[in-house]
Amino acid sequence: MILHIIARGKIGRSPEAELVTRYMKRLSWPVKLTELPDQGGTVPPAPSPAREVLLDERGPTMGSEDFAALLGRWRDEGVREARFLIGAADGHGAAARGKADLLLGFGAMTWPHLMVRAMLAEQLYRATSILAGHPYHRAG
């Protein structure tokens, strides 16, 4: 299953970009990043079957082990691509939230979009490490 991060805005050369790159390189699963302009641009078409996750401050939170279990279930069900959409400053519209398979929040606080990318890349690495039985994740 391909893990596909689709984000509005350009990350450029920044400490956050270094973190995203670091975790994406560590992933043993196929991963790709698509950047779109803040306004406009076209989200690439999804293969079938795919799942769409919108990162949204109003979305429920999920623990790392539950997130790993969800990705593992989707993989085992034959999902070809899990797409993680990070919106622009105004977030996602009601129509996009309504058609998403999952809304996912990283807590009640609002996070800068560049930090969300880095946090998502780390959580994808953590989730795949959990599924592989790697000791990176040390649950309490």
N, C-alpha and C positions, 0 to 999 in steps of 0.2 A: 504494500500500500504506500502510495506517495503521500508525503506530508507537504502541503502547499500553503505557504504563508503569502497572502495577498494583502498588501498594505498601501494605503494612500500616503503620498508624500515621499520625498527622497531622503534617505538616511545620510548620504554623503560619507565623508570621512570624519568619524566621531568616535568617542569611547563606546557609545552604544553599538555602533556598527561593528567595532572590534569584538564585542561580546556576542553579537548575533553570529558573526563569522566563526568565532571560536566554537560555539555550541553546534552550529550547523555542520562543521567539519567533523565533530565527534559522533554525530548521528550515524548509526549503522543502517538505518532505513533510508530509502530515497527521499530527498527533500529538495524543494525548490522555493525560491522567493520571487514574487512578481511585485514590482513597484508601479503604482498608478499615480497620475497627478492628483492634487488635492481635489480638483473638480474635473468631471468628465472622464475620458478614458473608458476602456471597455474591459470588464472582468473577463478573463479568458474562459472559453467554454469548458465545462467539466466533463470528464469521462463518465460513463455510466457503469456501475453505480458509484455515486460520490456522496459525501456528507459535507454539509456546510455549517461551520461554527462561526458565529459572530462574536467577536470580543466586544463586550458592552458593559459599561459600568452598572447597568441595571440588571445584568444577568446574574444568576446564582453562582456562587463560588463552588469549587470542587477540590477535594484533596488530591494530592499527587497520585496516591494509590488508586483512587476511583477514576481519575483521568487515565491512568495507565490501563485499567481494566476496560474502560470504554474504547480506547484505541485498539486494544487486543481483541475485543468483541467485534469491532468493525472489520479489522483485518481478517478474522476468522470467518466472518459472514461474506467475504469476497468484495468488500468495498475497495475500489481501485484508487480513490483519492479522498483524503480528508483535507478540506479546505478551511483555512483559518483567516477570516477577513478582519482587518483592522481598519476602521474608518478614519475619516479626516477629523478636524477639530470638532465638528458638530455631531460626530458619531454616525450611526446608521439611521435611515428613515424607517418609519413604521412598516412599510411594505417589505423591506429587506428583513427586518426583525421577524415579521410574520411568516416568511417562507423559510427561515433558517431551521436546520435540524436541531440546533442547540445555541442558546445564548450563554456566554461564559464570561463571568466577571472575575477580576483579580482583587476583589474586595470592594468596600463601599467608597474608598477614596478614588479620585480621578487621577489617572497616571498619564504622563506624557506619552505620546504615541511611540516615540523612539524607545522609551523604557519598556513599553508593552511588547514591542518586538523582541527585545533582549530577554524579557521574562518569559515570553512564549517559547522562544528558542530553547531556553534552559529547561522549561517544563516538558517540552517534547523530548529533549535528551534524557531527562530524568525518567519520563514515562517509558521510553524504549529501554532504558537501563533496567528498570523494574521488571519489565516483561522478559528481559534476557537473564534475569537473576544476577545482574552485576551489582557489586557492593556500593556503587555511587550513592544510592538512596539509603539512608540509615533511618528507618522508621523507629519511633520511640516506643 
